[in-house]
Amino acid sequence: MCVCVQSDANKSDKKKVEIYQLMMELLRCEELCAGNVRKSETEVHEILDDRLHEELTTELSVSIYDTLRNDKAKRHREMLVCITSSYYCTYRAASLCVDQLDLQ
């Protein structure tokens, strides 16, 4: 009756000391991995706190009452609509571009 099967007949079994050393090395690696996970968790919390702080302290870089900018944006939208709508509007878009260059 066969109790066990060894895959490599020439391979010697590891001694208990070797197994113990391997186990200790794996435990050290596990502790390092757990430490790295804790560090990454703190980094994630810091990033989320920074994002929350940025969201709470946002300021508009462009005022909605800036009429000159609003006029430029309106002309730009008109130009895009004209370009896509018909062949004739390409001439209109060209004149709008010339007007924009004059304003700048």
C-alpha positions in Angstrom: 0.0 0.0 0.0 1.3 3.5 -1.0 0.9 6.2 1.7 2.3 9.2 -0.3 3.6 10.0 -3.7 6.7 12.1 -4.2 6.8 14.1 -7.4 10.6 14.1 -7.6 12.3 11.1 -6.2 15.8 12.7 -6.1 14.6 15.8 -4.3 15.3 15.8 -0.6 12.7 16.9 1.9 13.2 20.3 3.6 14.3 20.2 7.1 12.2 21.8 9.9 14.7 24.6 10.2 14.4 25.5 6.5 10.6 25.5 6.8 10.8 27.7 9.9 13.1 30.2 8.2 10.8 30.3 5.2 7.8 30.8 7.5 9.6 33.7 9.3 10.5 35.3 6.0 6.9 35.1 4.8 5.7 36.6 8.0 8.1 39.5 7.6 6.9 40.1 4.0 3.3 40.0 5.3 4.1 42.7 7.9 5.8 44.8 5.3 2.8 44.4 3.0 0.4 45.4 5.8 2.5 48.4 6.6 2.4 49.5 2.9 -1.4 49.1 2.9 -1.7 51.3 6.0 0.5 53.9 4.3 -1.6 53.9 1.2 -4.7 54.2 3.3 -3.4 57.4 4.9 -2.4 58.8 1.5 -5.9 58.1 0.2 -7.4 59.9 3.2 -5.1 62.9 2.7 -6.0 63.1 -1.0 -9.7 62.9 -0.2 -9.3 65.6 2.5 -7.5 67.8 0.0 -10.2 67.3 -2.5 -12.9 68.1 0.0 -11.0 71.3 1.0 -10.7 72.3 -2.6 -14.4 71.8 -3.3 -15.3 73.9 -0.2 -13.0 76.8 -1.2 -13.6 77.0 -4.9 -13.6 80.5 -6.4 -14.9 81.5 -9.8 -12.0 82.5 -12.1 -14.4 84.1 -14.5 -17.2 86.3 -13.4 -20.6 85.7 -14.9 -21.0 89.5 -15.1 -18.0 89.9 -17.5 -20.0 91.2 -20.5 -17.0 91.4 -22.8 -16.2 87.7 -22.3 -19.9 86.8 -22.6 -20.1 88.6 -26.0 -17.0 86.9 -27.2 -18.4 83.5 -26.2 -21.7 84.3 -27.9 -19.9 85.2 -31.1 -17.8 82.0 -30.9 -21.0 79.9 -30.5 -22.6 81.6 -33.4 -19.5 81.0 -35.5 -19.5 77.3 -34.7 -23.2 77.0 -35.5 -22.8 78.8 -38.8 -19.9 76.7 -39.8 -21.8 73.5 -39.3 -25.2 74.8 -40.7 -24.5 75.9 -44.3 -21.9 76.8 -46.9 -22.9 80.5 -46.8 -22.2 80.8 -43.2 -18.5 80.1 -43.7 -18.2 83.6 -45.0 -20.0 84.9 -42.0 -17.7 82.9 -39.7 -14.7 84.4 -41.4 -16.1 87.9 -40.8 -16.7 87.0 -37.1 -13.1 85.8 -36.8 -11.9 89.1 -38.2 -14.1 90.9 -35.7 -12.6 88.9 -32.9 -9.1 89.7 -34.0 -10.0 93.4 -34.0 -11.2 93.1 -30.4 -8.1 91.5 -29.1 
